[in-house]
Amino acid sequence: MDERKVIRVYVTKQALTSGIFEAEGKVSISSPEVIGIMKCGVYIKPDWHETKEGAIERAKVMRDKAIKSTERKLKKLKDMVIDETSIKELDKSN
């Protein structure tokens, strides 16, 4: 008999694409940072939270990191020189 209690959690793994979702799951006895959610899968912290506030804070951090990464990529693209000097010979040694 499974004696793990069911708890309500907030999953942030796909927060930037699908949003935060609320579900019920069971925490692993041997690894308390792991939770199993019926029909959804297994999640490892920091991808799940016991409070809405914790989930929202994590999603904000994820968003801020994604913005910084996108800004770096955009700068790299804007700084990229594309002209005759950017054409390279195909390496035929492979």
ZIPE-V278853 format. One record per run of one state. SS is the DSSP state (H for helix, E for strand, L for the rest). FROM is the first residue (numbers start at 1). TO is the last residue. Records with the same first field share a line. If there is no record, write none. Layout:
SS->FROM-TO + FROM-TO
This chain:
L->1-5 + 12-20 + 28-33 + 38-40 + 45-47 + 50-51 + 80-83 + 87-94
E->6-11 + 21-27 + 34-37 + 41-44 + 48-49
H->52-79 + 84-86
